[in-house]
Amino acid sequence: MTMKRTLVIALAFLSSGLTAFAASLGTAARTVIPIEVQQIINVDYRRMKNSDTAMDMKAKLLPPNMKQFEDALKDIGVNPDKDIDQITLASFRMKDQGLQMVGIAQGQFPRKKLMLKITNQKIKGTKKNGSMIYPMAGGMQMTFLDDWTMLFGDISAVKAALDARDNSSQSLNANREITDLIPNVEAGTVWSVLDAAGTETMLKSALGSAAELGEFDTMKKKLLGSRYTIDFDHGVEFNLNVLTSDNVTASTLSSVLKAGILFKKMDASPTEKAAIDGTTVDNDTNKLVVKFKADDKNFQQLMQSPMFASVVR
C-alpha cells in the first residue's frame, strides 16, 4: 500500500476530474443531478479565497473539467474568482454511455451582459426542455438554470441533467443513499460524498496492491458509501468517513491502512514523515475514520514534495 494515496486521498479525488461549498447544496443543483450519481464534489470559492494555502491547492488540483469551464467562462466575460460563489461537480452513470459529469456553478452572474456577448459572438444555442444550451470553448455546453445558476458539461450529460430537472427521469432527490450522506459534510469548504461503487474505487486507489488481497474482495461487498471534508480555517484539516455494514469490516479496513502508514514511514522524507504523523486512522462502530491535519507551512512544503507531486499528476 502506498501512503501517498492514503494521506491525501481527497486531494487525489480532486485531481482525478471528478471535486456548492460551505453553503448547502441548492435546490437547483439537487433537481438537476441525475439519480444514478456516483460522486458529488462541492467547492466553496468564497472561503477558499480566504486562505493562500487553499488557493495554492486549488491551482495544483483543479480538475481538468473545472479548469476548462473556467476558461470558457472567461471567454464570455465571467471572472471566476469574482463572480462564482460555488461549484458542484457530479459524476453519474448513463445507460450505454458509462460515467458522465456535470457541473453547477452558482454566483452573481451578469446574465444580461453575458447574453449580449453570446449574441455578439454569434453563438447559436439549441433548445432542450425549454432551456437554451450554448456551446462554449473546449467542447463544453452551458445553460442557465436561473439568474444565479449555470449548468455545464458535455452535451449528453447536460441533456440528461435537464431531463432529471424536468421529471423525464429521476434526480438526486430520489437517491437516499447519497442525500443521507450530505448533511454531515456540507459545512466543509470542500466536501464530497460517494456511493458504494465510488467508495470501492476510492479505496482501491488508497490501498494500492493491498486491494488485490482476498480480504478486500470480502470487504468491498460491505461498503455503503463515504464522505469527506477539507477545511482551511486553522491550517489544513481533512476528515474522511467510510461507511460499512458492520464494525468488523470497518476495523479490518482500519488495520490495513495503519499497516501501510507504518511501512511508508520507514523510508519517507522529513516532510512526508511530518504529514504521516499528522494522519490518524481508526474505526468508530461501522465507520472507517481517517483524519489529517497540518499547519499552513507544513502543508505548503508537502505540496512541493515528490509524494504530493505523484498524487496530483
Secondary structure, 3 states (H helix, E strand, C coil): CCHHHHHCHHHHHHHCCCCCCCCCCCHHHHHHCECCEEEEEEEEHHHHCCCHHHHHHHHHHCCHHHHHHHHHHHHCCCCHHHHEEEEEEEEEEECCCEEEEEEEEEECCCHHHHHHHHHHCCCCCEEECCEEEEECHHHCEEEEEECCEEEEECHHHHHHHHHHHCCCCCEHHHCHHHHCCHHHCCCCCEEEEECHHHHHHHHHHHHHHHHHCHHHHHHHCCEEEEEEEEECCCCEEEEEEEEECCHHHHHHHHHHHHHHHHHHHCCCCHHHHHHHHCEEEEEECCEEEEEEEECHHHHHHHHCCHHHHHHHC
